[in-house]
Amino acid sequence: HMEKLFSSQLPTNNEKEEESQLKINNTSKEDNNEDINLNQPKEPKSPEFCVLIV
């Protein structure tokens, strides 16, 4: 049971990370890189990822 619980917890975190990354990827495809800077204030996660990307 513990193994199941643990494995079920991991995907949850990965899903959240993937979700935010997917959002960034979608914005980068829809908008130009310059527009991503404008979108930073809208999403608090965006700046963190941008820092990692840069």
N, C-alpha and C positions, 0 to 999 in steps of 0.2 A: 504493500500500500504506500509506504514511504517513497519508494522509487517512482511509483505512478504520480504521486503528488508532486514530487520534485520535478519530474519530466514535464508535468502539466504547468508548473510555475515558469519554467524556463521559456517555453514558447510564448507565454504571455509577455514577458519582457522583450523578447525578440520581435514579437508582433508590433509592439509599441514602437520600437526603434525603427523597424522596417516601415511602419506607417508614416512616421515623421520623415524618413528618408524618401519614401515614395512621394510625399507631399512636396518636398524640396525638388525632387526630380521633375514632377509634374509642372511646378512653377517655372523651373529652368527651361522646360520645353516650351511652355506656353509664353512665358515672358523672357525678355533678354536678361543677361546677367545684371545689367544696370537696374532693371525692374525688380530683380530679387532684392536688391538693397532697399528699395522702397517697400517691399513686402516684409522686411525684417521686423519693423515695429508691430505689424499685425500679429505675427506668430512669435511668441517668446522662444520657441525651440529653434527657430530659423537662425538667429544670430550665433547660437552655440555651434550649429552644424557649419555655418559659414566660416567660423573661426577654424574649425577642424579642416574644412576644405582648403581654406587659404593657408 
